[in-house]
Amino acid sequence: MLGAARHVVAMIALGAIACGEPTPPPWEPPDLGDRLDEGDGGAPFLPEPPRIPWLEAGEPPVEAPRIPWLEAGEPPVAPPEIPWLGSGVPPAERCPDGWRVATTDGVTWCDPWPETGRNEACDIDEAHFVGTPGCARLGASADAGWPRDLPAGAPILYVDDDAAGGDGTTRATAFASLEVALAAARPGDIVAIAEGRYEGAFDVPAGVTLWGASVASTVITSDTPSEDTGVILVGAADVTVRNLRIADAARPGITVSGRAALQDVVVERTHHRGVVVSGGSLDAEALVVRAIEVGDDDRGVGIDVNGGGRATLRRLWVSECVGLGVVVGGIDSSIEMRDAGVVRTAETATSTDGTAIVVVEGARVTLDLAVLADNAELGLLLGAGATGTIKDALLSDNGRAIEGGRVSGGLLVTDGGSLITDRLELRENRFGAASLAGGRLVMRDAWFSDAPLGADGSGGSALLAERGTIDASRVVVERAAATALVASQTEVTIADATIRVGSGDQAAGGLVTDGGTLRLSRVEISEVAYFGLVSQTDAQLIASDVRIEDIEPSNANPYGVGVHIDAASVELERVVIRRATFEGVATRRAGALVARDLLVTETRPLMGFRGNAVSLLGSATLEHVLLEHQSYAGLVAFAEGATIDDLVVRDSTRQPSDGEFGVGVLIGAPDVVISRVSIEGSSVAGVLLYGETATAQIADARVRGGASPDDPGDAGFYLIRGAALDLERADVSGTGVACFFGEDRTQFAIVDALCADIQEGSTYTAGLWGQFDAAFTLERVAFRNVIDAAIELQRSSTGTLTDVSIEGVTARPGQWLLGLGIDVTISAFVEGERIRIRDTGLGGIGLQLGGHGRFRDLSIQGTRGVPADDLGGFGVFSGVGATPPLLRPSLELESFAIEGSATCGVLVGETGALDLHDGEVRSTPIGACIQNDGFDNRRLQRGVRYRDVGSPLQNTVFTLPTLAPEQAP
């Protein structure tokens, strides 16, 4: 990334000085011996030192990020509290009697069927009820063709369709007609029905019981068509029907407007309806309703409760109805079902019905130990102000026949409906395992698994919500083909959930959109393709104690983002995102992010590119953030006004595709504010600001070197193309090119900063490096143990230095123009006040190629030269090298002390200019080396003393290299 800068430096280095044998100057030097003040042996002159209160302590008071959990490695994310999740068995009382503890992919659940599954081949008088090991017979077998176990002493009327016809008081004198028997029956009578087939429509009087010989052999039917009246009509109270079958009728099976009880009854292949409760009440035990055929409304309904009717059903089995399995409608209408199964409800020829249970118009449903399976459209539809509760239920394989985007699947709450579920399993339900379209859904202990796509590619969601509210807790989602949770125009709250979606092309963990709100707490999302969580289109996502892991791109979607924000708002607290692909957290324009206690780690590149931990294009406020092990960048801030407090970024490595980038923090927007930041292991730069709109304030920053000793990184802070940075309290060390690098009209203000221990890179290095009109303001800044130069300003850059300390600038063996405290070249300008420079190589301050400088209260001590080349050792020098006339440098010092230079205290080159005021040059072999023909030496004597020098003045000319045309700057 800094290739252009390195190229410039390579050319500049060729213009440096090289000591050779002294040669006579082309002019006669003046005799200055009596004009240089060699001092009087008094106290040495001491300029005012830098005012850096922390310098003696060694580093500025940089406050470390206040992240309480940093040592632990991640925030204290509370795990989902799902007692039944894992390989262990739930508590014994957890599974109902007859239900089996099953384990699927490490998740335990209560299965209503044995390991062999539901028996589909039961006999005509049998059913495989929920919670039973297999097919169970309904009622008792016949006793010589008559009902068994009739109660002793009860008034009984006998009916036999083969009888000659009698008074009905005994089997021998049985009525031949059921109609005649019912006409003779009184309250409390039992009508015992022998084996046979009884045709007609029968109105049962109050208090009468119909008792068949057996379900298999006693059949009641009617060939007379009707849409409204049943084969058996109950309009009175206390009617009981048991141990018989109603079948093959051209009308409904049973219609109840009074009060009826059914036991061991099968209703099959009746017309329009199986059982109708209209304004009355029904209590049933062991009721089977199946294969109800369509009526005039193009539906065949198994059980219909309406008009305020009430039904209580136990051991219920409804199957193979064409249209609807159970429908409940009307204010005060209700149905309670326990140990109930409603399965294989089919769509009609002209309708897309095929729903197990429909509850509408203010009605109520209660399900306990229920199975709704293999239904063409939905397991349960609750709408139009209806209410319901479900406890211990399995909804599976619903929605199998619906295409074209129609809502189908496990359950749908709509139009103001309200449903509460407790211990609900939804497996292989297409489109939406549970859907909400204007209502309220409360779920406790819900397991969604294997939500596949429909034949047209639609669907595949576990929880699909549009309008209304959802409150769910203890939720598991496994293998949804599309987005697991979708909230649109809806308020969804989910606590204690684990989502393992799988690798479908649209398999996101959660999506909130179109003004919806999604609240998550104690949620784990893993193995998701595309996105972990998405908030878009004026929606709001609020997530706490959330862990998102292993987000991969899919075949259709080239990303694998942990949290994606687009024109919406997101609040994250105690969130871990691990192994996302391309980006961990991404806000697009108009998105807003507030995050506290956030860890994003191991963000992987996509096809060798990117791999950002956090990308901000919308507004953002972040606090307590750890970003580590990413390629490209840790934090990308292209959001105006982003505020980040307490940030740690580690190991931002170069992207695999081209070896570029590897930045801790990348800023490309105005007014970014960062407080208390620690960055280490960035391959290119700790902080990079890019572009004219990039402005930032950073306080309390600690930046450490690159990815490895072989890849120490380029810069601690790097500004380019008009960017501006205010930096306060910074500690930078171990970088490979510069601590602070600015180019191309950038502005850099640094207060209370340390640059230390620059590593030996492959090219020229500097503590601070500015070029191409960069502007630097330094106040209370220290450079220690750097290579090549502490401050390098070139190409029209400017620097203002106040209270600056430079100590230990090393020259690399075998190279030259190295070991400078401050180097100003190619029309750059620097001014400084209270500057101290110690222990440098080539020189304390050097100006060349049109560089200009002005310093007050300057102290330079110990410019030792470059031993390998016997080169340099100048306190300051100006104009060394073959400089064009338009690029003549100048330097002015006031109130200064230069001490212990290996060669010259000051050096004026052939084209240089130097002005000294009120200072001292001491303890050096040559006080002033002058190579400029005609230079006015009085410019070096205004209040200046030369003491303890071998020679006050020497006009030795140093041999300089010649630049090839292609090498000239």
N, C-alpha and C positions, 0 to 999 in steps of 0.2 A: 504493500500500500504506500510505503514511503519511497518507492523506487525513484520517483522524480527528484525528491530531495537528495537522495544518495548520489544521483547523477551529477547534480549541481556541485555537491561537495567534492566529488572526484575531480572536477575541473578546477575548483578553487585551490585545492591542495597543491596543484602544480605551480601556483604562483607564490608559494611560500619561500622564505629565505633559507639558505643553506650556508653555514659557515665554511669558508675555505681559507686558504692562505691569504693574509692581508696583502692588498695591492695598493700601490700609491694612488692617491686620488688625482683626478684630472685638474685640480685647482690647488692653489697654495693655501693651506689653512692659516687663518690669522693667529696671532699670538694672544691667547686668552688667559695665560697663566695668572696675571695680576688682576684679572677681572672676575674670576670665579671665587666666590666666598667659600673657603675651605673650612669654615667653622672656627669656633674659639675654644673648643673643648668643653663647652657647657653641657647642660642637660639636653638630651635628644628631643627633637621636636616630635610631639605626639598629637596627631589629628584626633578629632573627636571620634570615638569608636562607634560602631553600629549599636543602635539602641534596640537590642533584641533580648528581652528579659529571659527568655527560655534557652538562650544559646549555651549557657554553662551546663544546663541539664542535658543538652545533647539533641533535643527534638522539641518541636512545638507542642503545646498542650492539646493535641488532637484527641477529641472525645471519641471513644470507640462506639460502634453501633450498640444501642440499648436493646438487645434481643435476648430476653431471659433464657430462651431455649437453645441458643446458638451452640453451646457446648454439647448439648444432647444430640444435635444434628438435625432436628426437625421440630416443628411446633407440636405442642401436646394435643394432637388430634384425637378426640374421643372416638373410639370405634363404635360401630352400630351395636345397639343393645338388642340383639335378637337371640333369645335364649335357645331357640330350637335350631339355630344355624350351626352347621358343622357336622362332624362325623359322629357325634354322640347322639344318643336316643333322647327324645323329649321326655319330660316327666310322664310317669305312667298314666296319670289322670288326663294327660293331654290328648291322647287319641281316644275317641269314643269306642264304646263296646262294639266289637265286630270289625273295626277299622284296623288296618295293618300299618305298623311303622315301616316305612319304605325309605330307601336312600337312593338319591339320584345325583350323580356327580358330586358326592360329598355333602349334599343337602338332605336332611331328613324331613319326612313329611308323613302325614296320616293318609293312607290309601284306603278307599272304601271297598276295594276288591282284593281277592287273594292274588298270589303271585302269578297265577295263570290268567288273570284278568276276568272281565265280565263274561258270563256264559251267554252266548247268543242263541243257544239251541234249546231253550226251555220248552216243555210241553204246553199244551193249550191251557191247562189249569195251573201253570206254574209261572213264577217270575223270579229273576235274580234281583232281589231287593237290595238296596244300599246297606252295606255293612254285614251281609250274610256271605257264607263261604261258597254258595252256589245256588242253583235253582231251588226254590222253596214252593211247596204245594199250597194253594190257597184253600182254606177250609178243610172240612172232613170229607172222607170218601162216603159213598152211599151205603146204606144198610138195607140190603135187599131191595135196592131201587128207591129207598126213602131216606129222608134226612136222618142222620145219626145224632144221638145225644140230645134229643128234644127234652126240655125240662119236664120233670114229673109234676103232675098236678096242674099244668098250664092248660088253658082251653085251646084246643087244636082243631083246625079244620083241614081236611086232607083234600088234595087235588091231584088227579092223575089223568093225563090226556088220553090214556087207554081205557079208563073206567067207563062203565055203562051209565054212570051218573046216579048218585045217591044223595044222602043228606050231608055227607062230608064229615061225619063224626068219627069214622074209623077208616082205616086203609081200604077195607073191603067195600065200604059204602062211599068212597071218595067222590067228590065232585068231578065231573068230566071237564069242566070249564073253570079256568082261573077267574074269569069275569063273574061267574055265578058265586064262586067262593067269596070273592071280595064284597059282593053285594050282601052276603049273609054275615060277614065278619063284623064283630063289635070291638070296641077298645079293649086291648089286652089279649085279643086272640092271636094265635100263631097260625098262619096258613102254610101248611107243610106241602111242598110241591115235589111230586115224584119226578123221576127221570123222564125226560121227554122234551118236546119242543112246543112252546105255547105262543100262539100268534094272537096279536091284538094290541090295544092300548089300554093300560090298566091304571085306574085312579084308586090309590090306596087310601082307605079311610084312616081317621085318626087312631092312634094307639095300636095299629095292626102291624104284625111282623110277617114278612115274606121270607120263608126258609126253604132253600132248595136242597135237593138230595146231594148234589155235588156241583162244583163249578164246571166240571167237564161234561156232566150229563144233563143238567137242568138248564135249558136255554129258553129265554124269552125274547120274542122278536115281533116285528110288525111289517107287513107288506104295504100298509096304508101310508102314503107320503105325508109328511108334515115338517115344517121348518121350526115350529114353536113347541109342540107338545111331545113329550117323551113317550117311549114305550111304557115306562113306568112314570106316573105322574104323582107327585106328593104335594098336595095343597093343604094338607092338614098337619097336625102336630104329632110328634112321637111315633113316626113311622120308621120301621126298621126293615132293611133288605139285606139278606145274607146268604152266602153259600150258593151262588148261582151266577149265570152268565147271561148278559144281554148282547145279542149279536145279530149281524146281518139284517138290520132294520132300515126302513126307508124314512126314518125319523130319528130324533135324538134318543139316546139311551135312557136317561133319567132326567126329569125336570122337577126341581124342588122350589116351591114357593112357600111351603110350610116348614116343618122341622123334621129332618130325616137323619137316620143313622145307617151306614153301610158297613158290612163286614164280609170280607172274603168274596168280593164281587169283581167280575170281569165285564168290561164294556168294550166291545170291539166291532169294527166295521159297521157302525151306525152312521146315519146321515146327518151332516151339518154340525152336530154337537154330540159329545159323549155324555157328559154330565153337565146339567145347567142348574145353577142355584140363583134364582131371581127373587130377591126380597126375602127369601127364607134362610134357613140355616141347615148345614150339613156337617155331620160328624162321621168320618169314615176311617176304617182300619183295614189294611190289606186290600187296597183298591187298585185294579189294573184297568187302564183305559188305553186302547191301542187302535191304530189304523182307522181313525175316523175319517170318513170321506167328505168331500166338499159339498156344500150346499149352494143355495142361490147366490150367496155373497162370495162365492169362489174360495171358501175356506172350509176346512174341516177342523173343528176345535175340540181338543180333548175334554177340557173342563172350562166352563164359562160361569163366572160369578159376577152378578151385576145387580143393579137396583137396590143396593144396600144389603145384598145377601152376604152370608158368612159361611166359610167352609173351614173345617179343621180336619186335616187329613194326615194319617200316620201309615207308614209302609205303603207309599204311593208309587205306582209305576205308570208313566204315560209315555207311549212310544208310537212312532210312525204315523203321527197325525199329519194330514196334508193342510198346512196353513199355520196353525198355532197349537202348541201343546196345552197351555193354560192361559186364560185371559180373565183379568179381574178389572172391572170398571165401575165407576160411580161412587159418589160420596157415601161413606159408611160401608162400602163393600170391602170385604177382607178375606184373605186366605192364609191359613197356617199349614205348613207342610213339614213333616218330620220323617226322616228316613225315606226321602222322596227322590225319585229319578224321573227326569223328563228328557227323552232322548229321541234322536233321529226324526225330529220334526222336519217335514219336507216342504219345499216351495211348491206352489201350485203352477198350473200351466200358464196362467196369465198374471200371476202375482209373484213378487219376490218374498212373500211371507215364508216363514220357516223358523220361527222363534219359539223357544221352549216356553217362556212365561212372559206375558205382557200385562203390566199393571198401569192403569191410566185413570184419569178423571177423578183424582182424589182418593182412590182406593188404596188398600194397604196389603202388603205381603210379608209373611214371616217364613223364612226357610231355616230349617235346622237339620243338619246331616242330609244334605241334598247333593244330587249330581245332575248337572245339565250338560249333556254331551251329544256330539254328532248332529247338531241342529244346523239346518242350512244357512240361517242368517244369524240369529243371536241366541245366547243362552237366556238372558233376561233383559227385557225392555221395561224401564220404569219412567213414566213421564206424566205430563199434564197434572202436576200437583200430587202425584201419588207418593206414598212413603213405603219403605221396606227395611227389613233387617235380614241379614244372612249370617248364619253361624255354622262353621264346619261344612263347607261346600266345595265341590269340585266342578269347575266349568272347563270343559275340554272339547277340542275339535269342533268348535262352532264357527260358522261363517264359511264353510267349505265351498258353498255353491254360489257365493255372491261375488260379482265382479263390477267393474266400472266405477269404483270409488264409493259405493254405497257403504254406509256404516254397518259393520257386522262384527261378529266376534263373540267374546264372552258375555259382556253386559254393557248396556247403554242406559245412562240416566239423562233424561232430557226434559225440557219444557217445565221446569220447576219441580221435578221429582227430587226425592230425598232418600238416600240409601245408606244404611250402616252395615258394614260387613265385619265379621270376626272369624279369623282362620279360614281364609279363602284361597283355593288353589285354582289358577287359570293356566291351562296348558294347551298349546297348539290351537289358539284361537286366532283367526285371521283378521286382518285390518286393524282392529284394536281389541286387545284382550279385555280391557275395561275402558269405556268411553263415556265422556260427559259432554252434553250439548245443552246447557242451560239448566242447572239444577245443583244438587249438593250430594257429594259422595264422601263418606267417612269409611276408612278401611283400617283394620288392625290385623296384623299377621297375614299378609298376602304374599303368595308365591306365584310369580308369572314365569312361565317357561315356554320356550319354543313358539314364539309368535311368528309364523311364516308369512310370506307375501301371498296375496291372492294370485289367481291365474293371470291377471292383467298387470301384475307388478305392484299393485297398490297395497296399502296396509303394512302389517309387520310391526306394529307398535304394541307395547305392553299397556301403557296408560295414555289415552288420547283424550284431551280435555279442550273443549271450546265453549266458553261462557259458563259461569257458575263457580263453585268452590269445591276443592278436594282437600281432605285432611287424611293423610295416610301415615301409618307407622308400622315398623317391623315389616319391611317389604323386601322381597328378593326377586330380582329379574334375571333370568337366564336366557341367553340366545334369542333375543328379539332380532328379526331380520332388518328392521328399520330403527328409527329413533325410539328408545325405550319409553321415555316420558315426553309427551308433547302437551304444552299448555298454551292455549290461544284465547285471549280475552277472558282469562280464567285466573282465579287465585288458587294455587296448588301449594300445599304444605306437606312435606314428606320428612319424617324423622325416622332414623334407624333403618337404613336401606343399604342393600348391596346390589349392584347392577353389573352383571357380566354379560355383555350384549352379544359379542361374537364379531364376525367379520363381514356382515352384509354391506352392500354398497352404500346404504344410507344409515348405518348402524351407530347413530350417535347415542350418547347416554341420556341427555335431556335437552329439550328445546322449549324455550318460552318466547312467544312472539305476539304481535298484534295487541299490545297493551296488557298482556297477561302478567301475572306475578307468580314466580316459582320460589318457594322457600325450602331449603334443604338443610338438614342438620343430622350429623352422624351418618354420613353416606359414603359408600365406597363404590367407585366406578372403575372397571378394568376391562381390558381386552375389547376395546371399542374401535371401530373404524370411523374415520372422518372427524368427529368432534366428541369430546367428553361432555361438555355443556355448551349450549348456545343460547344467547339472549339477543333478540333482534326486534326491530320495528316497534319502538316505544314500550318494550317490555321491561320487566324488572326481575333480576335473579338475585336472591339473597341466600348465601350458602355459608354455613359454619360447620367445622369439624367434618371436612370432606377430603377424601383421598381419591385421586384420579391417576390411573396407571395404565401404561401400555396402550397408547392411542396410535393406531396405525392408519396409513392411507388405504383406501379400497381401490378396486379396479375402476370405479366410476368417479371417485373423488380423490384428488391428488394430495390431500392434506391429512394430518392426524393431530389436530389442535386440542389441547386440554380444555381451555375455556375460550370461546369466541364471542365477541361483543360487537354488535353492529346496530347503530342507531338505537341503543337501549342502555340500561344501566345495570351494573353488577356490583354487589357487595360480597366480598370474600373475607372470612375470618377463620383462622386455623385451617388452612387448606394446603395439601400436598399434591403436587402434580409431578409424576415421575414417568419418564420415558414416553413423552409425547413426540410426535414427528412434525418437524417444520417449526412449530411454535408451541410454547407451553400455555401462555395467556396472550390473547390478541384482541385489542380494541380497534375497531375501524372508526372511520370518521363519524362524529356525532354520538359515539359510544362513550360511556362514563364508567370508570372503574374506581371503586374504593376497596382496598385490600389491607388487611392487618394479619400479621403472622402467616406469611405465605412462603412456602418452599416450592421451587421449581427446579428439578434436577434431571440430568441425563436427557436433555432435549436433543433429539437426533436430527440430522439433516435429511432432506428429501432429495434423492438422486444426486447426492453430493453437495446440495445447496442449502443455505440457511441453517436453521436450528436455533432460533432465538428462544430464550427462556420467556421473556415478556416483551411484547410489542405494543406500544401505545400510540395510536393515531387519534384517539379520543381523549377526553379529559380523564385525569387519574390522580388519585391520592393513595399513596402506598406507605405502609409503616410495618416495620419488623419483617423484612424480606430477605431470604437467602436464595440466590440463584447460583447453580453450580453445574459443571460438566456439560456445557453446551458448545456447539460450533457456531460460528458467526458472531453472535452477540448475546450477552446476558440480558441487558435491558435496552430496548430501543424506544426512545422517547421522541416521537413526532407529534406530540400532543401539547398544544399551548397551555401553559400554566400547570403542567404536571408537577406534583409535589411528592417527594419521596423522602421519608425519614427512616433512618436505621436500616441501611442496605448493605448486604454482603454479597459480593460476586466473586466466584472462584472458577478458574479453569475454563476460560472462553477460548477454545482452540480454533485453529484455522479450519475453514470448511474444506472437506476432502476434494472437491471438484477442482479447485485452482490454488489452494494454499493461501488464499487471501482472507482477510478479516480475522476474527478472533478478538473481539472487543468486549470489554467489560460493560461499559455504558455508551450507547450511541445516541446522540442528541441532534435532532434536526428541526426543532420547533422553538418558539420564543418562550421566555419566562419559565423555564424549567428550574425547579428549586430542589436541591438534594442536600440533606443534612445527615451527618454521621454515616459515612460510607467507607467500606473496606473492600478493596479489589485486589485479587492476586491471581496469577497464572493466566493473564491475557496474552495471547500470542502476538497481537499487534499493538493495541493501546488499551490502557485502563479506561480512559474516558475519551471519546471522540465526538467533537462537535463539527457538524457539516452544514454549510450553507449560510446565506445571509440572514435567514430567519432563525438561525439557531442561537439562542442566548440562554445562559444558565447562571445560577448562583449555587455554588457548592461550598459547604462548610464542613469541616471535620472529616477530611478524606485521607485515607491511608491506601496507598497503591504499592503493590509489590510486583516483582519481575514477571517474566513470561511463563510459558507452559513448562519449560525445563531449562537446565543450564545450557543446552544446545539451542534453545529457542527462547531467549530471554525477553522477547517482546520488543517492540519498537519504541513506544513512548508511554509515559504515565498519563499525560494529558495531551491530546492532539487536536488542534483547531485548524480548520481549512475553509476557504472560500467565504470569508466574511463573517464567520462565527464570532461570538463574544462570550467570554467566561469571566465571572467574578469568583475567585477561589480564595477561601479563608481557612486557615489552619489545615495544612496538608503535609503529609509525610510520604515521600515517594522514594523508592529505592529498588535497585536490582533490575532496572530496565536496560534495554540493549542499544537504544539510539539516543533517547532524551527523556528527561523527566517531564519537561514542558516543551511542546513543539507547536508552533503556529506559523501558518503561511497563508498567502493570498488574502490580504486585507482583514485579517482576524485581529481581535482585540482581547488581550489577556491581562487581567488584573489579579495579582497574587499577593496575599497578605499572610504573614506567619506561616512559612512553608519551609520544608527541608527537602533537598534533593541529595540523595546519597547513594554511593556504591553502584555507579553506572557499570554495567557489564561490558566486556569487550566484544563488540559486534563485528560484523564483516566490513563495516565502512566507518566513516567519520561519526563520532558521537559527541554529544554535548549535554550538559545539565539542562540548559534552556536553549532552544534553537528557534530563531525566527527568520523568515524570508518572505519575499514578495509582499512588501507593505504591511507586514504584521506589526502590531503595536503592543508593547508590554509595559505594564506598570508593576513594579515589585516593591514591596514594603515588608521589612523584617523577614528576609528570605536567606537561608543558608544553603550552600553547596559544599558537599564533603565527599571526598574520595570518588571523583569522576574521572573519566578518560577523555583525552583530546581537548575539550574546552568546557569550562563551567557555563559560560554564556556565549552563544554564537548568534550574532545578528548580521544579516546580509540582505542584499537586494531590496534596498529602500525600507527596511524595517526600522522601527524606533523602539527605544527602551528608556524607561524612567525608573531608576533604582534608588531606593531609600532604605538605609539600614540593611546592607547586604554583606554577608560573610561568605568567603570562598576559601576552602582549605583542602589541599590535596588534589591537584590535577595532574594526572599521570600521562606521560608520553609513551606510546607503544613502541617498543624496540623495532628498528628497521624502517620506521616511517618518520615523517617530518611535518612541520607545522602542527605540532601536537604539544599538549601540555600548556594551554593558555587559560588564564583566569577569565578574561573577557576578550572576545575577538569580534571586531566590528569591520565589516567589509562591504564592498559593492553598494555604495551610497546609503548605507545604514547609518543611524544616529543613535547615540546613547548618552544619557546624562545621569549622574549619580551623586548621592550625598551620603556620607558616612558609610564608606565601603572599605572592607578589609579583605585582602587577598594574601593567602599564605601558601607556601609550599607548592609552587607550580613548576612546570617543566620549561617550555620555551619562553614564556613571559607572563607577566601579570596582566597587562593590557596590551593588545595589538590592534592597530588600525591600518587597513590597506584598501586599495581600489575605491577611493572615494568615501571611506568610512569616516565618521566624525564623532567626537566624544567630548564631554565636559564633566569633570568630577570635582567635588569639594569634600574635604575631610576623607582623604583616601590614604589607606595604609597598605603597602605591598611589602611582603617579607619572604625571602627565600625562594627566588626564582632560580632553580638549580641547574637549568639546562637539560639537554637530552644526552646522557652520557654515551650512548651507543654511537652517536654521530658527532660528538663534541660540538653540539649545536646550541645556540641561543643562550638563555639565562639573562633575559632583559627584564628590567622592572616594567617599563612601558616602551613601546616603539610605534612609530608612525611613518607610513610611506615606504615600507620595505617591499621591494619587488619592482618589476618593470611596469610602472603604472602610467596609463595614458594621462595627459594633462588635465582632462576633464574629470578624472577620478582621483585627484590628489586628496589624500586624507588629512585630517587635522585633529589635534587633541589638546585640550586645555585642562590643567590641574591647578587646584587652589586648595591650600591647607592640606598638604600631603606629606607622607614619609615613605621613602623607598629604601629598603634595607636588605643587604645580603644577596644581591643579584650576582649570579655566577660570572657574568661578562660585563654588562653595562647597566647602570642605573636607569638611564633613558637613552633611547636611540631615535635619531631623526634620520629617516631614509632619504633617498635621492629626491623623492617628490613629496616628502612628508612635511608636516608643520606641527610644531609642538610649543605650547605656551605654558610656563610654570609660574605659579604665584605662591609665595609664602609656604615654603616647605623645605624638605631636607632629603638629600640623597646620601646614604652612608653605607660603609662596610661593603664596598664593591670594587672590583679591579679598576673599572673605568666609570667615572661619574656620568659623563655624557658622551655618547658616540654620535658624531655628526657626519652625515654623508651628503647632505644637501648643499650643493654649490651656491654660495651667496646667502646661506641662511643667517639671519641676524641672531647671533648667540645671546644677545641681551634678552631675548624671549625666554631664556632658560635661567635668568638671574634675578627676577623680580622677587626679592625677599627669600631667595633660595640659598641654602647652604649645602656644600659638598664636603663631607667630613669622612675621615678614615677611608679614603679612596686611593687606589694605586696611582691613578692618573685622573685629574679632574676632567680632562677633555681628550678625546682621541677621535681623529677623523679617518680612521681605518674604514676602507670600503669592503664590505662583505660580498663574496661572490654569489650571484643569484642565477637560478636556472632560466632558460629561455623557453617561453611558451610556444608550442606549435600552433599554427592558426586555428586548427580544429579544436584545440584545447582551451583557447582563450575564453574567459567568461563572457 
